[in-house]
Amino acid sequence: MVARASADMGPAYELHLNDIPVIRGRVEQSCSYVVPESLFRRIEFTTYPSVHVVPIEVEDHPSNDPWKAVLKATFARRVTIGDGKIVRIRFSPDVTKETDTEESE
């Protein structure tokens, strides 16, 4: 496996693994999914009218830094993917424990 970084790939970009760009997207706290870009067929987001209000929740940041906050917005999306392998990486809640991985097709 070869890991490298490229410039100008956007704010959610993490790195390239074997020439596959890895983009960060929060799914759940204890796991990540590795999905090859080639599997994505279509991604659609909800289109709201210009007068529609999207609810925003503000929570304290986990660091308790008074200058930071967690903003949560509600929206919907539809993702269509093709056939191929997706890797799910589960993280232990205790970072001192080992992690495991699962592959699904």
C-alpha positions in Angstrom: 0.0 0.0 0.0 1.3 3.4 -0.9 0.1 6.5 0.9 0.8 10.0 -0.4 -0.7 13.5 -0.1 -1.7 15.9 -2.9 -2.3 19.6 -2.7 -5.6 21.4 -3.7 -7.9 18.4 -3.2 -10.4 20.3 -1.0 -11.1 20.6 2.8 -12.3 17.0 3.3 -9.3 15.4 1.5 -7.1 13.3 3.7 -4.6 11.4 1.4 -4.2 9.0 -1.5 -4.0 5.3 -0.9 -2.6 3.5 -3.9 -3.7 6.4 -6.2 -7.2 6.4 -4.6 -8.2 9.7 -3.1 -9.5 9.4 0.5 -12.1 12.0 1.4 -13.3 12.4 5.0 -17.0 12.2 5.7 -18.4 11.6 9.2 -20.6 8.5 9.4 -20.4 7.3 12.9 -17.9 7.9 15.7 -16.6 4.3 16.0 -16.1 3.4 12.3 -15.0 4.6 8.9 -15.8 3.3 5.4 -13.3 3.2 2.5 -15.3 3.5 -0.7 -13.4 3.7 -4.1 -14.4 6.8 -6.1 -15.1 4.5 -9.1 -18.1 3.0 -7.2 -20.0 6.3 -7.0 -22.6 6.5 -9.8 -24.7 9.4 -8.5 -24.9 11.7 -5.5 -28.0 13.9 -5.0 -28.7 16.4 -2.2 -32.0 17.8 -1.2 -32.8 21.0 -3.0 -34.6 23.4 -0.7 -36.6 26.5 -1.7 -34.7 29.8 -1.0 -37.1 30.6 1.8 -36.8 27.2 3.5 -35.1 27.2 6.9 -32.8 24.3 7.7 -32.6 23.6 11.5 -29.1 24.1 13.0 -28.2 22.7 16.4 -25.2 24.1 18.4 -23.4 21.9 20.9 -20.4 22.4 23.1 -17.2 21.3 21.5 -15.7 18.1 23.2 -12.5 20.1 24.0 -14.6 22.5 26.1 -12.9 25.3 24.3 -15.3 28.3 24.6 -14.3 29.5 21.1 -15.3 26.2 19.4 -18.7 24.6 18.8 -20.2 21.7 17.0 -22.8 22.8 14.4 -25.3 20.2 13.2 -27.5 20.8 10.1 -30.2 18.4 8.9 -30.3 17.6 5.2 -30.9 14.5 3.0 -28.9 12.8 0.3 -29.2 9.9 -2.0 -26.1 8.0 -3.0 -26.1 5.4 -5.8 -23.1 3.1 -5.9 -22.1 0.3 -8.3 -20.7 -3.2 -7.5 -17.4 -3.5 -5.8 -15.7 -3.8 -2.4 -16.3 -1.4 0.5 -14.1 -1.7 3.6 -15.5 -0.9 7.0 -13.0 -0.1 9.7 -14.3 -0.3 13.3 -12.5 1.6 16.0 -12.4 0.6 19.6 -13.8 3.1 22.0 -10.7 2.6 24.1 -7.8 3.7 21.8 -5.4 1.4 23.7 -7.3 -1.7 22.3 -6.7 -3.2 18.9 -9.0 -2.4 16.0 -10.5 -4.8 13.5 -11.7 -4.5 9.9 -14.5 -6.0 8.0 -14.9 -6.3 4.2 -18.3 -6.4 2.5 -19.4 -6.7 -1.1 
